[in-house]
Amino acid sequence: MRPQVRALPDEDARTLNAIVGRRRQIIDMITAENNRLGFALPAVQKGIKKHIRWLERQLDDMDSDLDGLIRKSPVWQAKSDLLREVPGVGPNLARTLLAELPELGRLSNKQIAALVGVVPLARDSGLFRGKRMVWGGRAPVRSALYMSILSATKWNPVIRIFYQRLRAQGKPPKVAMVACMRKMLTILNAMIRDGREWNPEIPLDQLRLQHSC
């Protein structure tokens, strides 16, 4: 085996990744505390609400730290600006892609989709042919991408039309959503690779001309 040699991330990249990961943990804690609040007795509700407010302040501080760290890097800032142009791509997805998918724009569309885990994989054994399923890959990126698609199917003209066409063809909602995630990732990969600004009028086929294999 001769694995590809890759440079280790620098200190800023490790810091960005660490803060993004910690932000995700804070959100999980806020969700857990809100769930507890719904069943808590009045005697403990005050403490839970206080803890939620503290966690929310921590979340605000982390968002400020992340934005400041991205502004320090002209490369990160340029990529973030491109990503944020796309309807449906919010600050959380942009930060997650910068921190946890540095390969964006460097790999082919098929490779980046497989890396994230939005490519249906075979589950075959001998003569048995299992159902194709999406699994593996980078779950945090996939989760952020999924939340983005919930918005993009309403406000992004390319993704909305694609989703509606799949549903009209009888595709289940979950299958159509995963297909939209892959399409969105393909668009973002091409934009970062080419330094191309968002333009819904450009056919997707043109975005696939380079490195599509």
C-alpha positions as MATLAB code, in Angstrom:
seq = 'MRPQVRALPDEDARTLNAIVGRRRQIIDMITAENNRLGFALPAVQKGIKKHIRWLERQLDDMDSDLDGLIRKSPVWQAKSDLLREVPGVGPNLARTLLAELPELGRLSNKQIAALVGVVPLARDSGLFRGKRMVWGGRAPVRSALYMSILSATKWNPVIRIFYQRLRAQGKPPKVAMVACMRKMLTILNAMIRDGREWNPEIPLDQLRLQHSC';
ca = [
       0.000    0.000    0.000;
       1.266    3.441   -0.927;
      -1.207    5.956    0.524;
      -1.212    9.461   -0.837;
       0.995   11.823    1.163;
      -0.961   14.723    2.603;
       0.295   17.735    4.492;
      -0.719   17.987    8.126;
      -3.157   20.828    8.869;
      -1.563   23.958   10.297;
      -2.371   25.412   13.696;
      -5.178   27.658   12.429;
      -6.804   24.741   10.599;
      -6.688   22.582   13.727;
      -8.141   25.445   15.761;
     -10.974   25.980   13.279;
     -11.781   22.264   13.314;
     -11.716   22.144   17.116;
     -14.060   25.133   17.525;
     -16.501   23.778   14.925;
     -16.526   20.441   16.748;
     -17.058   22.105   20.116;
     -19.860   24.236   18.668;
     -21.617   21.061   17.619;
     -21.310   19.701   21.166;
     -22.775   22.919   22.604;
     -25.778   22.649   20.272;
     -26.297   19.044   21.388;
     -26.230   20.175   25.029;
     -28.748   22.960   24.361;
     -31.046   20.463   22.667;
     -30.709   18.036   25.579;
     -31.452   20.733   28.157;
     -34.503   21.941   26.225;
     -35.779   18.361   26.146;
     -35.268   18.064   29.922;
     -37.058   21.367   30.466;
     -40.221   19.961   28.943;
     -40.458   17.274   31.641;
     -38.740   18.984   34.564;
     -40.516   19.855   37.799;
     -40.785   23.560   38.657;
     -38.106   23.134   41.341;
     -35.374   22.488   38.728;
     -36.680   24.462   35.746;
     -34.948   27.659   36.857;
     -31.539   25.981   36.892;
     -32.080   24.391   33.483;
     -33.139   27.711   31.944;
     -30.073   29.382   33.437;
     -27.831   26.695   31.973;
     -29.467   27.078   28.542;
     -28.847   30.835   28.586;
     -25.191   30.210   29.491;
     -24.798   27.689   26.681;
     -26.373   30.105   24.210;
     -23.829   32.773   25.219;
     -21.066   30.222   24.671;
     -22.508   29.536   21.221;
     -22.485   33.242   20.354;
     -18.861   33.531   21.491;
     -17.866   30.559   19.347;
     -19.571   32.012   16.296;
     -17.615   35.238   16.805;
     -14.369   33.297   17.210;
     -15.047   31.305   14.044;
     -15.843   34.401   11.993;
     -12.707   36.108   13.278;
     -10.541   33.108   12.467;
     -11.934   32.914    8.925;
     -11.371   36.639    8.373;
      -7.702   36.185    9.310;
      -7.197   33.944    6.284;
      -7.751   35.517    2.834;
      -8.135   32.009    1.370;
     -10.783   30.952    3.895;
     -12.596   34.270    3.561;
     -12.692   34.009   -0.236;
     -14.040   30.449   -0.049;
     -16.596   31.432    2.578;
     -17.807   34.332    0.432;
     -18.279   32.013   -2.554;
     -20.126   29.400   -0.508;
     -22.412   31.919    1.161;
     -23.581   33.178   -2.249;
     -25.459   29.926   -2.820;
     -29.087   29.989   -1.581;
     -29.397   27.484    1.230;
     -25.762   27.713    2.333;
     -25.690   29.404    5.710;
     -22.808   30.245    8.018;
     -22.868   26.858    9.742;
     -22.464   24.860    6.526;
     -19.770   27.223    5.239;
     -17.781   26.902    8.479;
     -18.240   23.131    8.547;
     -17.001   22.748    4.976;
     -13.947   24.907    5.646;
     -13.099   23.073    8.858;
     -14.026   19.469    8.107;
     -13.852   19.196    4.326;
     -10.605   20.934    3.255;
     -10.576   18.655    0.190;
     -13.503   20.641   -1.302;
     -12.420   21.920   -4.707;
      -9.413   19.579   -4.854;
     -11.146   16.287   -5.649;
     -13.451   15.148   -8.441;
     -17.180   15.361   -7.902;
     -17.460   11.602   -7.385;
     -14.560   11.559   -4.926;
     -15.904   14.431   -2.825;
     -19.372   12.873   -2.742;
     -17.917    9.556   -1.586;
     -15.794   11.306    1.037;
     -18.842   12.988    2.547;
     -20.934    9.829    2.268;
     -23.721   10.854   -0.109;
     -23.064    8.125   -2.695;
     -25.343    5.052   -2.552;
     -23.120    2.046   -1.876;
     -23.793   -1.569   -2.715;
     -24.491   -4.120    0.008;
     -23.997   -7.252   -2.090;
     -22.751  -10.689   -1.115;
     -22.403  -13.469   -3.662;
     -25.655  -13.679   -5.592;
     -27.444  -11.509   -3.041;
     -28.092   -7.947   -4.164;
     -28.818   -5.685   -1.248;
     -30.508   -2.320   -1.296;
     -28.214    0.574   -2.178;
     -27.742    2.779    0.872;
     -25.841    5.867    1.921;
     -23.443    5.194    4.776;
     -19.940    6.038    5.958;
     -18.208    9.287    5.136;
     -17.958   12.386    7.290;
     -21.129   12.503    9.316;
     -20.750   16.104   10.602;
     -20.447   17.412    7.048;
     -23.366   15.281    5.911;
     -25.549   16.526    8.776;
     -24.776   20.183    8.032;
     -25.416   19.573    4.334;
     -28.768   17.936    5.100;
     -29.920   20.942    7.143;
     -28.867   23.190    4.279;
     -30.907   21.172    1.785;
     -34.047   21.623    3.898;
     -33.769   25.318    3.041;
     -32.376   24.885   -0.463;
     -35.363   22.816   -1.647;
     -37.458   25.928   -1.017;
     -35.171   28.838   -1.889;
     -32.468   27.544   -4.258;
     -33.945   27.469   -7.803;
     -31.595   24.712   -9.034;
     -32.108   22.424   -6.047;
     -35.836   23.133   -5.818;
     -36.487   22.145   -9.440;
     -34.275   19.076   -9.113;
     -36.085   17.956   -5.938;
     -39.522   18.491   -7.462;
     -38.550   16.509  -10.558;
     -37.340   13.570   -8.470;
     -40.504   13.547   -6.390;
     -42.625   13.703   -9.560;
     -40.745   10.616  -10.759;
     -41.881    8.774   -7.639;
     -38.648    8.962   -5.658;
     -39.175    8.787   -1.866;
     -38.509   12.069   -0.030;
     -35.372   10.732    1.681;
     -33.907    9.473   -1.595;
     -34.655   12.807   -3.259;
     -33.034   14.695   -0.362;
     -29.832   12.667   -0.576;
     -29.705   13.239   -4.333;
     -30.087   16.971   -3.701;
     -27.269   16.832   -1.144;
     -24.996   15.286   -3.739;
     -25.999   17.854   -6.362;
     -25.383   20.722   -3.938;
     -21.996   19.285   -3.030;
     -21.126   18.952   -6.730;
     -22.005   22.602   -7.319;
     -19.992   23.799   -4.323;
     -17.023   21.621   -5.287;
     -16.963   23.108   -8.792;
     -17.350   26.676   -7.517;
     -14.436   26.356   -5.107;
     -12.305   24.518   -7.679;
     -12.826   27.133  -10.388;
     -13.280   30.208   -8.184;
     -16.651   30.579   -9.907;
     -19.380   32.737   -8.396;
     -22.875   31.336   -7.933;
     -24.955   31.547  -11.087;
     -28.170   29.512  -11.309;
     -28.233   30.049  -15.085;
     -25.108   27.914  -15.659;
     -26.145   24.334  -16.522;
     -24.772   21.760  -14.105;
     -23.184   19.894  -17.030;
     -20.792   22.813  -17.481;
     -19.731   22.501  -13.865;
     -18.829   18.869  -14.492;
     -16.550   19.425  -17.451;
     -13.389   19.171  -15.344;
     -12.402   16.383  -12.952;
     -15.794   14.695  -13.202;
     -14.419   11.159  -13.042;
];
